[in-house]
Structure formats: C-alpha cells, structure tokens
C-alpha cells in the first residue's frame, strides 16, 4: 500500500512537471511583430512556461512576456490574433488557454527611462 502511494505521488509530480512547459506549433503568414521582436513568416514552435512564451524557428528564439487567461470553453483551433501586424493574443487549440501578449515598449517609454 505504501509503495502505491509513493508511485502515485511520483506520477502526479511527473505530470505536473510535464505540463509546466507546453508547446504548440503556429504559422505566421507575413512579417509579424511579437512584443519588441519582428518575426519572419513561417512555422514556429511556441513554448509556454509560466508567464513567458518562446517562439522558436530553427536556431532562432524570441521570448516575450504573456498573460495567461482561461476561456469558458476550449478553443477548437490555435488562432493568432493580430492588429496592424502585431500579435495581440493567441488562442491555444484544444485548451481553454489564451495568451495575451504584453505590449511592446514604446519609444516614449524607453526615452523616459533613459532621462
């Protein structure tokens, strides 16, 4: 009985670690801005860990801060929401998770910090 409890605890821990970093595949059809970074068209591996999203294409990776929100029902498909070629949010297909991309720092904000 004791061994079963230990096995169950280890299995639960392994599942928690595995779900801590989730990955998805997204396709960008044109040059798109994500946070402060400019991404080229193509397929990207999107990894989410905590409040960080990492976009990886080949050897290139870009990390951006995100806010993770939960929708009332599951999204049927992964969808990238853009406004003026800037990623605003990403609905993760098969989950209730929506990633809201933190806005890029504006030049006015950058200048104010430098004064």
N, CA and C atoms as an extended XYZ file, in Angstrom:
345
Properties=species:S:1:pos:R:3:atomname:S:1:resname:S:1:resid:I:1 pbc="F F F"
N         0.828       -1.183        0.000 N   UNK     1
C         0.000        0.000        0.000 CA  UNK     1
C         0.877        1.253        0.000 C   UNK     1
N         1.945        1.246        0.817 N   UNK     2
C         2.834        2.393        0.901 CA  UNK     2
C         3.510        2.653       -0.446 C   UNK     2
N         3.918        1.586       -1.124 N   UNK     3
C         4.553        1.705       -2.431 CA  UNK     3
C         3.597        2.312       -3.449 C   UNK     3
N         2.329        1.962       -3.387 N   UNK     4
C         1.329        2.500       -4.311 CA  UNK     4
C         1.180        3.999       -4.129 C   UNK     4
N         1.175        4.471       -2.876 N   UNK     5
C         1.061        5.907       -2.607 CA  UNK     5
C         2.278        6.656       -3.148 C   UNK     5
N         3.458        6.086       -2.964 N   UNK     6
C         4.679        6.710       -3.463 CA  UNK     6
C         4.648        6.767       -4.988 C   UNK     6
N         4.237        5.689       -5.625 N   UNK     7
C         4.152        5.645       -7.080 CA  UNK     7
C         3.158        6.682       -7.591 C   UNK     7
N         2.015        6.790       -6.925 N   UNK     8
C         1.003        7.764       -7.314 CA  UNK     8
C         1.538        9.184       -7.172 C   UNK     8
N         2.240        9.461       -6.086 N   UNK     9
C         2.827       10.791       -5.881 CA  UNK     9
C         3.853       11.127       -6.960 C   UNK     9
N         4.709       10.170       -7.295 N   UNK    10
C         5.715       10.393       -8.331 CA  UNK    10
C         5.066       10.613       -9.691 C   UNK    10
N         4.018        9.853       -9.993 N   UNK    11
C         3.316       10.019      -11.265 CA  UNK    11
C         2.667       11.395      -11.344 C   UNK    11
N         2.087       11.841      -10.249 N   UNK    12
C         1.464       13.166      -10.209 CA  UNK    12
C         2.515       14.258      -10.384 C   UNK    12
N         3.653       14.103       -9.720 N   UNK    13
C         4.739       15.072       -9.854 CA  UNK    13
C         5.247       15.126      -11.289 C   UNK    13
N         5.437       13.984      -11.922 N   UNK    14
C         5.908       13.933      -13.310 CA  UNK    14
C         4.922       14.612      -14.244 C   UNK    14
N         3.639       14.394      -14.019 N   UNK    15
C         2.619       15.036      -14.847 CA  UNK    15
C         2.652       16.546      -14.668 C   UNK    15
N         2.839       17.003      -13.442 N   UNK    16
C         2.919       18.440      -13.172 CA  UNK    16
C         4.107       19.088      -13.853 C   UNK    16
N         5.243       18.410      -13.823 N   UNK    17
C         6.443       18.934      -14.474 CA  UNK    17
C         6.255       18.963      -15.990 C   UNK    17
N         5.661       17.921      -16.538 N   UNK    18
C         5.453       17.857      -17.982 CA  UNK    18
C         4.510       18.946      -18.455 C   UNK    18
N         3.505       19.288      -17.647 N   UNK    19
C         2.546       20.303      -18.075 CA  UNK    19
C         3.028       21.716      -17.778 C   UNK    19
N         4.131       21.862      -17.037 N   UNK    20
C         4.649       23.184      -16.706 CA  UNK    20
C         5.109       23.925      -17.956 C   UNK    20
N         5.645       23.233      -18.919 N   UNK    21
C         6.068       23.845      -20.170 CA  UNK    21
C         5.329       23.143      -21.303 C   UNK    21
N         4.402       23.844      -21.929 N   UNK    22
C         3.616       23.276      -23.024 CA  UNK    22
C         4.108       23.858      -24.333 C   UNK    22
N         4.038       23.064      -25.406 N   UNK    23
C         4.476       23.586      -26.699 CA  UNK    23
C         3.404       23.360      -27.758 C   UNK    23
N         3.361       24.282      -28.703 N   UNK    24
C         2.376       24.297      -29.780 CA  UNK    24
C         3.092       24.713      -31.057 C   UNK    24
N         2.461       24.482      -32.182 N   UNK    25
C         3.003       24.925      -33.462 CA  UNK    25
C         2.079       25.995      -34.026 C   UNK    25
N         2.671       27.126      -34.421 N   UNK    26
C         1.891       28.181      -35.059 CA  UNK    26
C         2.558       28.546      -36.372 C   UNK    26
N         1.771       29.096      -37.288 N   UNK    27
C         2.292       29.546      -38.572 CA  UNK    27
C         1.970       31.019      -38.747 C   UNK    27
N         2.996       31.810      -39.039 N   UNK    28
C         2.818       33.230      -39.342 CA  UNK    28
C         2.909       33.384      -40.855 C   UNK    28
N         1.927       34.056      -41.440 N   UNK    29
C         1.858       34.182      -42.895 CA  UNK    29
C         2.612       35.386      -43.443 C   UNK    29
N         2.946       36.343      -42.592 N   UNK    30
C         3.675       37.531      -43.036 CA  UNK    30
C         4.550       38.029      -41.896 C   UNK    30
N         5.390       39.035      -42.174 N   UNK    31
C         6.212       39.627      -41.117 CA  UNK    31
C         5.272       40.092      -40.008 C   UNK    31
N         5.592       39.702      -38.782 N   UNK    32
C         4.712       39.982      -37.655 CA  UNK    32
C         5.534       40.397      -36.456 C   UNK    32
N         5.064       41.405      -35.743 N   UNK    33
C         5.745       41.873      -34.544 CA  UNK    33
C         5.142       41.171      -33.329 C   UNK    33
N         6.012       40.639      -32.475 N   UNK    34
C         5.607       39.990      -31.229 CA  UNK    34
C         6.402       40.658      -30.116 C   UNK    34
N         5.726       41.412      -29.263 N   UNK    35
C         6.445       42.183      -28.246 CA  UNK    35
C         7.363       43.166      -28.941 C   UNK    35
N         8.649       43.130      -28.615 N   UNK    36
C         9.634       44.017      -29.252 CA  UNK    36
C        10.298       43.380      -30.467 C   UNK    36
N         9.980       42.128      -30.757 N   UNK    37
C        10.675       41.383      -31.817 CA  UNK    37
C         9.863       41.326      -33.103 C   UNK    37
N        10.567       41.308      -34.221 N   UNK    38
C         9.969       41.142      -35.542 CA  UNK    38
C        10.217       39.704      -35.985 C   UNK    38
N         9.145       38.966      -36.274 N   UNK    39
C         9.280       37.585      -36.724 CA  UNK    39
C         8.965       37.479      -38.205 C   UNK    39
N         9.730       36.671      -38.905 N   UNK    40
C         9.525       36.418      -40.330 CA  UNK    40
C         8.395       35.407      -40.519 C   UNK    40
N         7.816       35.357      -41.719 N   UNK    41
C         6.784       34.345      -41.979 CA  UNK    41
C         7.365       32.939      -41.838 C   UNK    41
N         6.516       32.003      -41.422 N   UNK    42
C         6.942       30.620      -41.310 CA  UNK    42
C         6.327       29.934      -40.111 C   UNK    42
N         6.774       28.709      -39.905 N   UNK    43
C         6.258       27.889      -38.813 CA  UNK    43
C         7.149       28.054      -37.592 C   UNK    43
N         6.530       28.207      -36.422 N   UNK    44
C         7.244       28.396      -35.172 CA  UNK    44
C         6.764       27.388      -34.138 C   UNK    44
N         7.692       26.969      -33.296 N   UNK    45
C         7.332       26.197      -32.113 CA  UNK    45
C         7.109       27.229      -31.013 C   UNK    45
N         5.938       27.199      -30.406 N   UNK    46
C         5.592       28.118      -29.333 CA  UNK    46
C         5.611       27.341      -28.036 C   UNK    46
N         6.505       27.727      -27.131 N   UNK    47
C         6.614       27.076      -25.825 CA  UNK    47
C         6.164       28.063      -24.767 C   UNK    47
N         5.313       27.594      -23.875 N   UNK    48
C         4.790       28.447      -22.813 CA  UNK    48
C         5.234       27.879      -21.480 C   UNK    48
N         5.888       28.731      -20.695 N   UNK    49
C         6.307       28.333      -19.356 CA  UNK    49
C         6.047       29.511      -18.429 C   UNK    49
N         5.072       29.334      -17.550 N   UNK    50
C         4.688       30.430      -16.651 CA  UNK    50
C         4.136       31.586      -17.460 C   UNK    50
N         4.704       32.764      -17.264 N   UNK    51
C         4.271       33.962      -17.989 CA  UNK    51
C         5.239       34.339      -19.106 C   UNK    51
N         5.944       33.335      -19.654 N   UNK    52
C         6.887       33.540      -20.761 CA  UNK    52
C         6.482       32.664      -21.931 C   UNK    52
N         6.451       33.255      -23.110 N   UNK    53
C         6.235       32.487      -24.338 CA  UNK    53
C         7.505       32.591      -25.167 C   UNK    53
N         7.941       31.467      -25.717 N   UNK    54
C         9.140       31.446      -26.551 CA  UNK    54
C         8.757       30.975      -27.948 C   UNK    54
N         9.087       31.784      -28.949 N   UNK    55
C         8.855       31.455      -30.349 CA  UNK    55
C        10.179       30.972      -30.919 C   UNK    55
N        10.225       29.730      -31.420 N   UNK    56
C        11.460       29.158      -31.933 CA  UNK    56
C        11.278       28.733      -33.380 C   UNK    56
N        12.212       29.169      -34.214 N   UNK    57
C        12.259       28.761      -35.622 CA  UNK    57
C        13.713       28.437      -35.929 C   UNK    57
N        13.985       27.153      -36.124 N   UNK    58
C        15.373       26.736      -36.331 CA  UNK    58
C        16.190       27.023      -35.089 C   UNK    58
N        17.286       27.777      -35.236 N   UNK    59
C        18.151       28.113      -34.106 CA  UNK    59
C        17.773       29.438      -33.459 C   UNK    59
N        16.801       30.150      -34.043 N   UNK    60
C        16.412       31.459      -33.524 CA  UNK    60
C        15.250       31.337      -32.544 C   UNK    60
N        15.396       32.003      -31.384 N   UNK    61
C        14.347       32.010      -30.373 CA  UNK    61
C        14.066       33.430      -29.923 C   UNK    61
N        12.797       33.712      -29.666 N   UNK    62
C        12.374       35.009      -29.163 CA  UNK    62
C        11.450       34.777      -27.978 C   UNK    62
N        11.770       35.398      -26.847 N   UNK    63
C        10.922       35.282      -25.664 CA  UNK    63
C        10.135       36.564      -25.465 C   UNK    63
N         8.859       36.409      -25.089 N   UNK    64
C         8.017       37.557      -24.797 CA  UNK    64
C         7.190       37.272      -23.546 C   UNK    64
N         6.940       38.311      -22.750 N   UNK    65
C         6.067       38.119      -21.593 CA  UNK    65
C         4.616       38.020      -22.049 C   UNK    65
N         3.846       37.161      -21.391 N   UNK    66
C         2.435       36.978      -21.728 CA  UNK    66
C         1.613       36.923      -20.444 C   UNK    66
N         0.330       37.187      -20.616 N   UNK    67
C        -0.636       36.970      -19.554 CA  UNK    67
C        -1.462       35.769      -19.977 C   UNK    67
N        -1.562       34.774      -19.109 N   UNK    68
C        -2.306       33.562      -19.423 CA  UNK    68
C        -3.725       33.718      -18.889 C   UNK    68
N        -4.707       33.603      -19.790 N   UNK    69
C        -6.112       33.704      -19.412 CA  UNK    69
C        -6.810       32.392      -19.726 C   UNK    69
N        -7.873       32.106      -18.995 N   UNK    70
C        -8.668       30.894      -19.225 CA  UNK    70
C       -10.020       31.279      -19.810 C   UNK    70
N       -10.386       30.651      -20.912 N   UNK    71
C       -11.664       30.872      -21.584 CA  UNK    71
C       -12.714       29.945      -20.959 C   UNK    71
N       -13.977       30.245      -21.179 N   UNK    72
C       -15.055       29.415      -20.637 CA  UNK    72
C       -15.097       28.043      -21.299 C   UNK    72
N       -14.759       27.973      -22.594 N   UNK    73
C       -14.751       26.678      -23.276 CA  UNK    73
C       -13.474       26.536      -24.092 C   UNK    73
N       -13.182       25.300      -24.500 N   UNK    74
C       -11.960       25.017      -25.254 CA  UNK    74
C       -12.000       25.670      -26.632 C   UNK    74
N       -10.833       26.120      -27.072 N   UNK    75
C       -10.687       26.620      -28.436 CA  UNK    75
C       -10.526       25.420      -29.360 C   UNK    75
N       -11.250       25.402      -30.473 N   UNK    76
C       -11.156       24.255      -31.383 CA  UNK    76
C        -9.849       24.270      -32.173 C   UNK    76
N        -9.334       25.460      -32.465 N   UNK    77
C        -8.095       25.589      -33.247 CA  UNK    77
C        -7.180       26.612      -32.593 C   UNK    77
N        -5.898       26.508      -32.876 N   UNK    78
C        -4.968       27.542      -32.449 CA  UNK    78
C        -5.111       28.711      -33.409 C   UNK    78
N        -5.305       29.896      -32.854 N   UNK    79
C        -5.504       31.092      -33.678 CA  UNK    79
C        -4.639       32.225      -33.152 C   UNK    79
N        -3.972       32.915      -34.077 N   UNK    80
C        -3.138       34.061      -33.738 CA  UNK    80
C        -3.950       35.318      -34.047 C   UNK    80
N        -4.196       36.135      -33.029 N   UNK    81
C        -4.942       37.377      -33.202 CA  UNK    81
C        -3.945       38.519      -33.398 C   UNK    81
N        -4.067       39.237      -34.514 N   UNK    82
C        -3.150       40.337      -34.790 CA  UNK    82
C        -3.925       41.634      -35.014 C   UNK    82
N        -3.268       42.732      -34.704 N   UNK    83
C        -3.766       44.067      -35.013 CA  UNK    83
C        -2.594       44.817      -35.635 C   UNK    83
N        -2.772       45.281      -36.873 N   UNK    84
C        -1.709       46.007      -37.584 CA  UNK    84
C        -0.388       45.234      -37.589 C   UNK    84
N        -0.430       43.961      -37.913 N   UNK    85
C         0.748       43.088      -37.994 CA  UNK    85
C         1.459       42.895      -36.662 C   UNK    85
N         0.761       43.120      -35.554 N   UNK    86
C         1.306       42.874      -34.220 CA  UNK    86
C         0.442       41.818      -33.543 C   UNK    86
N         1.088       40.801      -32.972 N   UNK    87
C         0.337       39.751      -32.276 CA  UNK    87
C        -0.225       40.334      -30.984 C   UNK    87
N        -1.537       40.220      -30.850 N   UNK    88
C        -2.239       40.705      -29.663 CA  UNK    88
C        -2.488       39.550      -28.697 C   UNK    88
N        -2.894       38.387      -29.247 N   UNK    89
C        -3.209       37.227      -28.417 CA  UNK    89
C        -3.130       35.962      -29.258 C   UNK    89
N        -3.024       34.827      -28.569 N   UNK    90
C        -3.008       33.524      -29.230 CA  UNK    90
C        -3.946       32.597      -28.467 C   UNK    90
N        -4.936       32.056      -29.177 N   UNK    91
C        -5.839       31.052      -28.612 CA  UNK    91
C        -5.207       29.692      -28.870 C   UNK    91
N        -5.007       28.897      -27.830 N   UNK    92
C        -4.341       27.602      -27.970 CA  UNK    92
C        -5.375       26.505      -28.179 C   UNK    92
N        -5.408       25.959      -29.392 N   UNK    93
C        -6.372       24.938      -29.766 CA  UNK    93
C        -6.327       23.721      -28.860 C   UNK    93
N        -7.515       23.197      -28.531 N   UNK    94
C        -7.618       22.026      -27.672 CA  UNK    94
C        -7.518       22.347      -26.196 C   UNK    94
N        -7.376       23.641      -25.868 N   UNK    95
C        -7.293       24.067      -24.471 CA  UNK    95
C        -8.249       25.239      -24.259 C   UNK    95
N        -8.365       25.671      -23.021 N   UNK    96
C        -9.133       26.868      -22.681 CA  UNK    96
C        -8.201       28.063      -22.508 C   UNK    96
N        -6.941       27.894      -22.904 N   UNK    97
C        -5.900       28.888      -22.645 CA  UNK    97
C        -5.765       29.910      -23.764 C   UNK    97
N        -5.730       31.174      -23.352 N   UNK    98
C        -5.482       32.298      -24.263 CA  UNK    98
C        -4.249       33.022      -23.737 C   UNK    98
N        -3.286       33.260      -24.622 N   UNK    99
C        -2.088       34.014      -24.269 CA  UNK    99
C        -2.263       35.444      -24.760 C   UNK    99
N        -2.214       36.392      -23.864 N   UNK   100
C        -2.295       37.798      -24.241 CA  UNK   100
C        -0.870       38.337      -24.198 C   UNK   100
N        -0.411       38.825      -25.339 N   UNK   101
C         0.969       39.310      -25.453 CA  UNK   101
C         1.074       40.672      -24.787 C   UNK   101
N         2.070       40.824      -23.938 N   UNK   102
C         2.296       42.119      -23.300 CA  UNK   102
C         2.709       43.125      -24.358 C   UNK   102
N         2.214       44.361      -24.259 N   UNK   103
C         2.552       45.357      -25.282 CA  UNK   103
C         4.047       45.656      -25.309 C   UNK   103
N         4.529       45.954      -26.515 N   UNK   104
C         5.942       46.310      -26.679 CA  UNK   104
C         6.198       47.656      -26.017 C   UNK   104
N         7.431       47.844      -25.591 N   UNK   105
C         7.807       49.133      -25.007 CA  UNK   105
C         7.841       50.172      -26.123 C   UNK   105
N         7.188       51.288      -25.896 N   UNK   106
C         7.181       52.349      -26.907 CA  UNK   106
C         8.457       53.164      -26.783 C   UNK   106
N         8.777       53.917      -27.819 N   UNK   107
C         9.988       54.731      -27.775 CA  UNK   107
C         9.857       55.813      -26.716 C   UNK   107
N         8.623       56.317      -26.457 N   UNK   108
C         8.418       57.316      -25.426 CA  UNK   108
C         8.738       56.731      -24.052 C   UNK   108
N         8.336       55.476      -23.822 N   UNK   109
C         8.628       54.806      -22.557 CA  UNK   109
C        10.128       54.592      -22.425 C   UNK   109
N        10.773       54.184      -23.488 N   UNK   110
C        12.220       53.945      -23.458 CA  UNK   110
C        12.969       55.250      -23.193 C   UNK   110
N        12.509       56.363      -23.806 N   UNK   111
C        13.177       57.649      -23.618 CA  UNK   111
C        12.990       58.140      -22.191 C   UNK   111
N        11.778       57.956      -21.633 N   UNK   112
C        11.520       58.420      -20.273 CA  UNK   112
C        12.416       57.679      -19.285 C   UNK   112
N        12.660       56.387      -19.531 N   UNK   113
C        13.516       55.605      -18.644 CA  UNK   113
C        14.970       56.032      -18.733 C   UNK   113
N        15.378       56.603      -19.861 N   UNK   114
C        16.770       56.976      -20.057 CA  UNK   114
C        17.106       58.360      -19.554 C   UNK   114
N        16.102       59.156      -19.170 N   UNK   115
C        16.370       60.538      -18.744 CA  UNK   115
C        16.670       60.639      -17.295 C   UNK   115
